[in-house]
Amino acid sequence: MFYQECPAPPGLQPFVSGLWFVRAQPQARYEKILPGPEAHLILNLSDPYRLISPPDGSGGQKSSKGTEVSTGFYAGLQRSFLISENPDQLFNIGARLTPYGLAAFTGLPPSDFQNRVVNAESLLPGFSELRPHLVAAEPEQAFTALATFLKKQLRQGYQADSRTAQAVEILAQEDVEISVLAAGLGISTSTLERIMMRDCGITAKAYSDVCRFNRLVNQAASLPAGSVPGVELLHLADYYDQPHLIRAFRRFSGFTPTEYLQVVQSYGAAYATFVPMEDVIG
């Protein structure tokens, strides 16, 4: 695998947190993509992907036959896992958007894109036109082209609500009661939930749950082989008991803690949130 990333240039901050470039042979035919604290804008330079609904129908795309994603796509904040059928070779460049980042580029409500993957052209016309210029590009060339394109798409004069930005930064780092967080920002809980929904398309509580799980799996993936999931994970987690932990794993990943550790430890911590799978299960 070849992977490189760089911070977003100042002109795109705080709406874009980073740019990335990947070229790799997939580890397995399928990949389970677990929820994370950011949205992604992706230019696919390889063959199309296919997104498949989980067998129980929760999260992600709804078609049992899958949804093809080809040139450019936007993956909004996800509250459940996605399953991707990989092409033979992976070759993508992308941008990580903060939860309120989409609002800097379009006036469409961010809530319309939660738990969805959509053609990027519907949000950023001209995005797919970058593809022919970047199929042979090196990372630095790709980063420059993507940053230049995104700067041109910024809504003139748009500024993020500082309260939303602070709430997102805090919740990404630690588990905080929403009422305590709101009080610290000098607003009511209802106001915090309202501005988070307006700017991010997700409530503060729901975003907190996603961030908590994301922190857990990134730590869990580094546990040594032979770790006892129930014991070891509760030491890492902000969940109050083992049943709560298991429910969260099922909800966000479709795995039990034991299943997750078995798979990830066989591939390595780099696959904490992009979990290889040979078959579409769970």
C-alpha positions in Angstrom: 0.0 0.0 0.0 1.1 3.6 -0.7 -0.7 6.2 1.4 0.2 9.8 1.9 -1.7 12.7 3.4 -1.2 16.4 4.1 -3.0 19.1 6.1 -5.5 21.2 4.3 -4.0 24.5 3.2 -5.1 27.6 5.3 -7.6 28.7 2.7 -9.7 25.6 3.2 -9.5 25.4 7.0 -11.5 24.8 9.1 -13.8 23.2 6.7 -11.3 20.7 5.3 -9.0 19.0 7.8 -6.8 17.1 5.4 -6.1 15.7 1.9 -5.1 12.1 1.2 -3.8 9.9 -1.6 -3.9 6.1 -1.8 -2.8 3.5 -4.3 -3.0 -0.1 -3.1 -4.0 -3.7 -3.8 -7.1 -4.4 -1.7 -6.7 -6.9 1.1 -10.0 -8.6 0.3 -12.9 -8.4 -2.1 -15.0 -6.5 0.3 -14.4 -3.8 2.9 -16.5 -2.8 5.9 -16.2 1.0 6.4 -17.0 1.9 10.0 -18.4 5.3 11.0 -16.0 8.2 11.7 -16.1 11.8 12.8 -15.6 13.3 9.4 -17.1 13.3 5.9 -15.2 12.5 2.8 -15.0 13.8 -0.7 -13.4 11.2 -3.0 -12.1 11.2 -6.5 -11.9 7.6 -7.7 -9.1 7.1 -10.2 -9.6 3.3 -10.4 -12.5 1.2 -11.6 -15.9 1.7 -10.0 -16.8 0.5 -6.5 -20.1 -1.0 -5.4 -21.7 -0.2 -2.1 -23.8 -2.9 -0.6 -26.5 -2.8 2.0 -25.8 -4.7 5.2 -27.9 -7.9 5.3 -30.1 -6.5 8.0 -30.8 -3.3 5.9 -29.3 -0.9 8.5 -27.2 2.0 7.4 -25.6 2.7 4.1 -27.2 2.2 0.8 -30.6 0.5 0.5 -30.4 -1.5 -2.7 -29.8 -5.2 -2.2 -28.0 -5.2 -5.6 -25.6 -2.5 -4.4 -25.0 1.0 -5.7 -22.2 1.7 -8.1 -19.9 4.7 -7.4 -17.5 5.6 -10.1 -15.7 8.9 -10.6 -16.4 11.2 -7.8 -18.5 10.8 -4.7 -19.3 12.4 -1.3 -19.7 10.2 1.8 -21.6 12.2 4.4 -21.4 11.4 8.1 -22.4 7.8 8.7 -24.1 6.4 11.7 -23.7 2.8 10.7 -21.2 0.8 8.6 -21.0 0.7 4.8 -19.9 -2.3 2.8 -17.8 -1.7 -0.3 -17.0 -4.2 -3.1 -13.5 -3.2 -4.1 -12.1 -2.9 -7.6 -8.9 -4.9 -8.5 -6.8 -1.8 -7.7 -7.4 1.1 -5.3 -6.4 4.5 -6.5 -8.1 7.5 -4.9 -7.5 11.0 -3.8 -9.7 12.7 -1.3 -10.5 15.4 1.2 -11.6 14.9 4.8 -14.3 17.4 5.6 -15.2 18.5 9.2 -18.8 17.7 10.1 -19.7 21.3 9.3 -17.4 21.5 6.2 -20.1 20.8 3.6 -21.9 24.0 4.4 -18.9 26.0 3.2 -19.4 24.6 -0.3 -23.1 24.3 -0.8 -26.3 25.7 0.7 -28.0 22.3 0.7 -28.9 21.0 4.2 -26.1 18.7 5.5 -28.8 16.5 7.0 -29.8 15.5 3.4 -26.4 13.7 3.2 -26.2 11.9 6.5 -25.9 8.2 6.1 -25.6 8.7 2.3 -23.0 8.4 -0.5 -23.8 10.6 -3.4 -22.3 11.6 -6.8 -20.1 14.6 -6.0 -21.2 16.3 -9.2 -24.6 17.0 -7.5 -22.7 19.1 -4.9 -19.6 20.3 -6.6 -20.1 20.6 -10.4 -16.9 20.0 -12.3 -15.3 17.7 -9.7 -15.2 14.7 -12.0 -13.3 16.8 -14.6 -10.2 16.5 -12.4 -10.0 12.8 -13.2 -8.3 12.8 -16.6 -5.6 15.2 -15.3 -4.8 13.2 -12.2 -4.7 9.5 -13.4 -0.9 9.8 -13.7 -0.3 12.4 -11.0 2.0 12.1 -8.0 0.6 13.0 -4.5 1.8 16.6 -4.4 0.3 17.3 -7.9 -3.0 15.7 -6.8 -3.1 17.7 -3.6 -2.5 20.9 -5.4 -5.2 20.2 -8.0 -7.8 19.2 -5.4 -7.1 22.1 -3.1 -7.3 24.6 -6.0 -10.6 23.1 -7.1 -12.1 23.3 -3.6 -11.0 26.9 -3.0 -12.9 27.9 -6.1 -16.0 26.2 -4.7 -16.0 28.0 -1.4 -19.1 30.1 -0.7 -17.9 33.7 -0.5 -17.9 35.1 2.9 -19.2 32.0 4.6 -18.0 31.4 8.2 -18.6 28.5 10.5 -20.5 29.0 13.7 -17.8 29.0 16.4 -20.0 27.2 18.8 -20.5 24.3 16.3 -16.7 24.2 15.7 -15.9 24.1 19.4 -18.5 21.4 20.0 -17.2 19.2 17.2 -13.6 19.6 18.4 -14.4 18.6 22.0 -16.6 15.7 21.1 -14.0 14.2 18.7 -11.6 14.1 21.6 -13.6 13.1 24.6 -16.9 11.8 25.9 -18.8 14.8 27.4 -22.4 15.0 28.6 -24.2 17.2 26.1 -25.7 19.4 28.8 -22.3 20.0 30.3 -20.9 20.7 26.8 -23.7 23.2 26.1 -23.2 25.0 29.4 -19.5 25.3 28.7 -20.4 27.0 25.4 -22.8 29.3 27.1 -25.9 28.0 25.4 -28.8 25.6 26.2 -28.8 22.0 25.3 -31.6 22.6 22.8 -29.7 25.3 21.1 -26.6 23.1 20.8 -28.6 20.3 19.2 -30.3 22.8 16.9 -27.0 24.4 15.6 -25.4 21.0 15.3 -28.2 19.7 13.1 -28.2 22.9 11.1 -24.5 22.9 10.4 -23.6 19.2 10.5 -26.8 17.4 9.8 -26.5 15.4 13.0 -27.3 16.0 16.6 -24.6 16.6 19.2 -25.6 13.3 21.0 -25.5 11.3 17.8 -22.1 12.8 16.8 -20.8 12.0 20.3 -21.8 8.4 20.0 -20.0 8.1 16.6 -16.9 9.7 18.0 -16.8 7.5 21.1 -17.0 4.3 19.0 -14.4 5.6 16.5 -12.0 6.3 19.4 -12.6 2.8 20.8 -12.0 0.8 17.6 -8.8 2.7 16.8 -7.5 1.8 20.2 -8.8 -1.7 20.1 -7.1 -2.4 16.8 -3.8 -2.0 18.5 -4.4 -4.5 21.3 -2.0 -7.4 21.3 -3.1 -10.8 19.9 -4.8 -12.9 22.6 -6.5 -10.0 24.3 -9.8 -10.8 26.0 -12.3 -8.5 24.2 -14.8 -8.0 27.0 -12.1 -7.2 29.6 -9.6 -5.3 27.5 -12.2 -3.2 25.6 -14.0 -2.1 28.7 -10.7 -0.7 30.0 -10.5 1.4 26.8 -14.2 2.3 26.4 -16.5 4.9 27.8 -19.3 2.3 27.9 -20.7 1.5 31.3 -20.9 -2.3 31.0 -20.2 -5.2 28.6 -23.8 -5.4 27.2 -23.7 -1.7 26.3 -20.3 -2.3 24.6 -21.6 -5.2 22.6 -24.7 -3.3 21.5 -22.6 -0.4 20.3 -20.3 -2.8 18.3 -23.3 -4.4 16.7 -24.9 -1.0 15.9 -21.9 0.7 14.4 -19.9 -2.2 12.9 -22.1 -5.3 12.6 -19.4 -7.2 14.6 -19.3 -8.5 18.1 -16.1 -7.3 19.9 -14.6 -10.8 19.5 -15.3 -10.9 15.8 -13.9 -7.5 15.3 -10.6 -8.2 17.1 -10.2 -11.5 15.2 -10.5 -9.8 11.8 -8.5 -6.7 12.6 -5.6 -8.4 14.4 -5.2 -10.6 11.3 -4.7 -7.6 9.1 -3.2 -5.0 11.4 -4.1 -1.7 13.1 -4.1 0.2 9.8 -7.4 -1.5 9.0 -9.2 -0.4 12.2 -12.0 1.4 10.4 -11.6 -0.1 6.9 -12.1 -3.8 7.7 -11.3 -6.3 5.0 -13.9 -9.1 4.4 -13.9 -12.0 2.0 -17.7 -12.3 2.2 -20.6 -10.0 2.9 -21.5 -11.0 6.4 -22.8 -9.0 9.4 
